[in-house]
Amino acid sequence: MDNEKLLELMTKMYSDMQEGFKKVDKRFDALEVRVDRVEKTVLKIEHDHGEKLQALFDGYKQYTNQLNLIEKEVSKHDEFILKRL
């Protein structure tokens, strides 16, 4: 091969590689957009579930407090009933 044909071949190969890189860059850009959307969705889900879990824990705490109060009252009545027997 003479230098002119070699230069043409290398120029064409370089051009083809640049086109390939452009396509890869476009795909990466599209993937970045999708990853950003997924991250936002995950953050929203975590936030929503965090609020729901907090509400459940608050309800559980209130329920436990009520049970403790009821237990104390029942214990007072048990002592009173046992004294009368």
Secondary structure by P-SEA (a helix, b strand, c coil): ccaaaaaaaaaaaaaaaaaaaaaaaaaaaaaaaaaaaaaaaaaaaaaaaaaaaaaaaaaaaaaaaaaaaaaaaaaaaaaaaaaac
